[in-house]
Amino acid sequence: MGVVEEGPPDLLGRTVFCLYPHQTRYVVPADAVAPVPETVPASRAVLAGTVETAVNALWDAAPLVGDRIAVVGAGMVGCCVARLLAGFPGVRAQLVDTDPARAHTAEALGVDFAAPEQAAGECDIVVHASATEEGLARSLELLAPEGAVVELSWYGDRRISVPLGEAFHSRRLTIRGSQVGTVSPARRTRRGFADRLSLSFDLLADPAFDALISSENAFEDLPRVMSRLADGSLSGVCHRIGYSSAADKDRASADHPGE
């Protein structure tokens, strides 16, 4: 999140969202930034990319009224999916995670919470976002016959085992990949990237998403903070990086297209 200080007149002084590494100032093309609506505070708009991932996942999952749905993995992506599902009529939505502390987050998001061994089964859809082999196996176990797992996890170069024996074939289960880098085929002919991001901002007008911001540190502390995030000593859902003075706040300089 930043404020445009140089660029086209319609962007000058605007708070904008941009997918760019943390810096105090940077220069990007004008079409690389998206103005943030006044209904969404900048402190919450940092979640725009994650909510956009959740929107794409639900376009892929295509939940119906009354569906029984589990979201396995209560990280940022899983929590955003769960919050969006909380607004679906008649849907039984449950957030599943091994960390009991995430029960408080689930409550703030308006969804039920369960440990993996206590999760409700016979699901029509399971959205998997734990990025663990165990989470994917449990997701398959939670499905009703002919149910589908929508896989959001990113495993990188890790190889994982998927239990495709047992009940996978007899219950006619499905594993479907979902990736935010392309617009879901269910909407691709009618929606583009800008439409999807715009929808995400509309959804972020919901103050319930503030529950995902668990901590914040100054930009100058980022080297120390990153090591704590890597070793697990700093836990939470979303750790936000702020800027210590008005002069050093994140500034996004958007130049004119083509220049």
C-alpha positions in Angstrom: 0.0 0.0 0.0 1.3 3.4 -0.8 0.5 7.0 -1.9 1.2 8.2 -5.4 3.5 11.3 -5.3 4.4 11.4 -9.0 2.3 10.3 -12.0 -1.0 10.9 -13.9 -3.2 13.6 -12.4 -6.0 11.2 -11.6 -3.6 9.1 -9.4 -1.7 11.9 -7.6 -2.2 11.7 -3.9 -4.3 8.5 -4.2 -3.8 5.6 -1.9 -3.1 2.6 -4.1 -2.4 -1.1 -4.0 0.5 -2.6 -5.9 2.1 -6.0 -5.9 5.7 -5.0 -5.2 8.4 -5.9 -2.6 8.7 -3.7 0.5 10.5 -0.4 -0.2 10.0 3.1 1.0 9.7 4.4 -2.6 9.5 2.8 -6.0 8.6 3.5 -9.6 6.1 1.3 -11.5 3.9 1.8 -14.6 0.6 3.5 -13.9 -1.4 0.4 -14.8 0.4 -1.6 -12.1 -1.4 0.2 -9.3 -5.1 0.0 -8.3 -6.7 2.9 -6.4 -8.2 1.8 -3.1 -11.8 2.8 -2.5 -12.5 5.2 0.4 -14.6 2.5 2.0 -11.5 0.4 2.7 -8.8 1.7 5.1 -5.2 1.2 3.8 -4.4 -0.8 6.9 -7.0 -3.5 5.8 -6.3 -3.1 2.0 -3.0 -4.9 2.5 -5.1 -8.1 2.3 -6.3 -7.4 -1.2 -4.1 -9.9 -2.9 -5.2 -12.6 -0.5 -8.9 -11.8 -0.8 -8.4 -11.9 -4.6 -7.0 -15.5 -4.2 -10.1 -16.4 -2.1 -12.4 -14.9 -4.7 -10.8 -17.0 -7.5 -11.0 -20.1 -5.3 -14.7 -19.7 -4.8 -15.2 -19.1 -8.5 -13.5 -22.5 -9.0 -15.3 -24.2 -6.2 -18.8 -22.9 -7.2 -20.5 -23.5 -3.8 -24.3 -23.8 -3.8 -27.0 -22.9 -1.3 -26.9 -25.3 1.6 -23.5 -26.9 0.8 -21.4 -28.4 3.6 -17.9 -26.9 3.2 -14.7 -27.3 5.2 -11.7 -25.0 4.8 -8.6 -26.9 5.9 -5.8 -24.6 6.9 -6.4 -21.3 8.8 -3.7 -19.2 7.3 -4.4 -16.0 5.5 -5.9 -17.7 2.4 -8.0 -20.2 4.3 -9.3 -17.5 6.6 -10.3 -15.2 3.7 -12.1 -18.1 2.0 -13.9 -18.9 5.3 -15.1 -15.3 5.7 -16.5 -15.2 2.2 -18.3 -18.5 2.8 -19.8 -17.1 6.0 -22.1 -15.0 3.8 -23.4 -17.8 1.6 -27.0 -18.7 2.4 -27.5 -22.0 4.2 -23.9 -23.0 3.9 -22.3 -25.0 6.7 -18.8 -23.6 6.8 -16.1 -24.8 9.1 -12.5 -23.7 9.5 -10.1 -26.6 10.3 -6.6 -26.1 11.7 -4.2 -27.9 14.1 -3.6 -24.6 16.0 -6.3 -24.2 18.7 -5.6 -20.5 18.9 -7.1 -20.1 15.4 -10.5 -20.7 17.1 -10.6 -17.1 18.1 -9.9 -16.0 14.5 -12.7 -18.2 13.3 -15.1 -16.8 15.8 -14.3 -13.2 14.6 -14.8 -14.3 11.0 -18.2 -15.8 11.8 -17.5 -19.4 11.1 -17.2 -22.6 13.1 -13.8 -24.0 14.1 -12.6 -27.6 14.6 -9.4 -29.5 15.0 -8.7 -31.9 12.1 -9.8 -35.0 14.1 -13.1 -33.3 15.1 -14.0 -31.7 11.7 -17.5 -32.4 10.3 -17.5 -34.8 7.4 -19.8 -35.5 4.5 -18.7 -32.2 2.9 -19.7 -31.3 -0.6 -16.5 -29.2 -1.0 -13.3 -29.0 1.0 -11.0 -26.0 0.3 -7.5 -27.1 1.2 -5.0 -24.4 2.2 -2.7 -25.9 4.8 0.2 -26.8 2.4 0.7 -30.1 4.2 0.4 -33.7 3.1 -1.6 -34.4 6.2 -4.0 -31.6 5.5 -4.7 -32.9 2.0 -5.3 -36.4 3.2 -7.7 -35.2 5.8 -9.5 -33.0 3.2 -10.2 -36.1 1.1 -11.5 -37.9 4.2 -14.0 -35.2 4.9 -15.7 -35.4 1.5 -19.1 -36.9 0.8 -19.3 -39.2 -2.2 -18.6 -37.3 -5.4 -17.3 -34.3 -3.4 -14.3 -32.2 -4.5 -11.2 -30.8 -2.8 -10.2 -27.4 -4.2 -6.4 -27.3 -3.7 -5.0 -23.8 -2.9 -1.8 -24.9 -1.3 1.6 -24.1 -2.8 4.1 -26.8 -2.2 7.0 -25.4 -4.2 9.4 -28.2 -5.2 8.3 -30.5 -2.4 6.9 -33.9 -3.4 3.9 -35.1 -1.4 1.9 -38.3 -1.2 -1.8 -38.2 -2.0 -4.0 -41.2 -0.8 -5.6 -42.1 -4.1 -6.4 -45.6 -2.9 -8.8 -46.3 -0.1 -12.1 -44.5 -0.9 -10.9 -42.1 -3.5 -12.2 -44.1 -6.5 -15.2 -45.8 -4.9 -16.5 -42.5 -3.7 -15.7 -40.8 -7.0 -13.8 -37.9 -5.3 -12.1 -35.0 -7.1 -9.0 -32.9 -6.5 -9.1 -29.6 -8.4 -6.3 -27.1 -8.5 -6.9 -23.4 -8.1 -4.3 -20.7 -8.8 -4.7 -17.0 -8.7 -2.3 -16.4 -11.6 -5.2 -16.9 -14.0 -8.8 -16.0 -13.7 -11.0 -19.0 -13.0 -12.4 -20.6 -16.2 -15.9 -20.2 -14.6 -15.6 -16.4 -15.1 -12.7 -16.0 -17.6 -15.0 -15.0 -20.5 -16.7 -12.3 -18.5 -14.2 -11.1 -15.9 -10.7 -9.9 -16.1 -7.9 -9.3 -13.5 -9.1 -5.7 -12.8 -12.7 -6.9 -12.2 -11.5 -9.5 -9.8 -9.4 -7.0 -7.8 -12.2 -4.5 -7.8 -14.5 -7.1 -6.3 -11.9 -7.9 -3.7 -11.8 -4.3 -2.6 -15.6 -4.3 -2.4 -15.5 -7.3 -0.1 -12.7 -5.7 2.0 -15.2 -3.0 3.1 -16.1 -5.7 5.7 -14.4 -4.9 9.0 -14.3 -8.6 10.0 -11.2 -8.9 7.9 -9.3 -6.8 10.5 -9.2 -10.0 12.6 -6.5 -11.3 10.3 -4.0 -8.5 11.1 -2.3 -10.1 14.1 0.8 -7.9 14.5 2.8 -5.0 12.9 6.4 -3.8 12.9 8.3 -0.9 11.4 10.0 -1.3 8.0 13.4 -0.8 9.7 12.8 -3.8 11.9 12.1 -6.1 8.9 15.4 -8.0 8.9 14.9 -9.0 12.6 11.2 -9.7 12.1 11.8 -12.0 9.1 14.1 -14.2 11.1 11.4 -14.6 13.8 8.7 -15.4 11.2 11.0 -18.0 9.7 11.8 -19.8 13.0 8.1 -19.6 14.2 8.8 -17.4 17.3 6.5 -14.7 15.9 3.1 -16.4 15.2 -0.1 -15.0 13.8 -2.1 -14.8 10.6 -1.0 -11.6 8.8 2.0 -9.6 10.0 1.9 -6.1 8.6 4.9 -3.8 7.9 4.4 -0.1 8.7 6.5 3.0 8.2 7.8 5.0 11.1 7.4 8.6 9.9 5.3 10.5 7.4 8.4 11.3 5.4 9.4 7.6 5.0 5.9 6.1 4.4 5.5 3.8 1.5 5.3 5.9 -1.7 4.4 4.4 -5.0 5.4 6.6 -8.0 3.3 5.6 -11.0 4.6 6.9 -14.3 2.6 7.4 -17.4 1.9 4.2 -19.5 4.6 3.7 -22.2 7.2 5.9 -20.6 
